[in-house]
Amino acid sequence: MYVCSCFGVTEAQVKKHADAGACTPRQIASACKAGTDCGGCVRRIQALLGRGDCPRRELLEQRQEPVAASVTRPVLSDAA
């Protein structure tokens, strides 16, 4: 079934790009132009991608640590 009739992009193609790591409609657009002309397919692309189902996003979240934990502050002394 076609998702983007402007560029002839199918559900299978969108899913293939998602399996290859595309997590957002913008990344799908970069891969195959779907969603870049009339924009009528963007909601369908979002639905196909799902929310929070991106393995790359999960990996990025695991790598990130709180900034405050990685920054050490110098100890200030009142003796001057």
N, C-alpha and C positions, 0 to 999 in steps of 0.2 A: 504494500500500500504506500502511496506517495505521501510524504510529509510536507515537502516543499514543491509545489507545482511550478514555481518560477524557475527552479534549477533542476527539476526532476530528481530530487533526492528522496530515497525511500526510507522506511523505518529501519530496514536491515542495514542500510548505510549509516544511519545515525547511531544505531546500536554498535556497529563495528568501530566507529570512531570513539564511542563511549568506552568500549572494551579496551581500546588503545590508550585511554587516559583522558579523553575530553570530559570535563565535569560540568561545563556551563554551556549555555546556548552560544556564547561568544566564541568558545573554543570549537564548538561544532561548526560555527560560521567560518572560522579560520580554516578548518579542515575541508569543508565542501561547499561553502557559500550559502548554505541553507539559512534562511532568516535574514538575509542581507538586502533583499529587494523590497517586497511589500510588507514583510514582517508578520504576515498572517499565520505563519507556522511556528512562531516562537513559543507560544503556549504549548503546542503539541510537543515540541522539542523538550521543553521543561518537564512535561509529563513523562516523556520517555526516559529522561535522565533521572527522574526521581529526586528526592531531597535527601542529602546526607549519604547517598549510596556511592560516593566516589572514593575508591581506595587511595588515590593520591592525596585527597584531603585528609584522610585518617592518618596517613604517614606523616604529613606535614604537622598535624596536631601533636603527634607523638614526639616529634623532634623539637618542638618549641617548648621552651621552659620560661617560667616567669622572669621578666627582666630584673625585678628586685632581688631575686635569689642569686643572680649571676653577678651583681654589682656589689663591690665592697666599698664601704665608706670609711674615710680616714677618721681616726679618733681625734677630736679636738681637745686641747688642753687649755684650762683656764690660767695656768701659770705662764705669765709673759714677762 
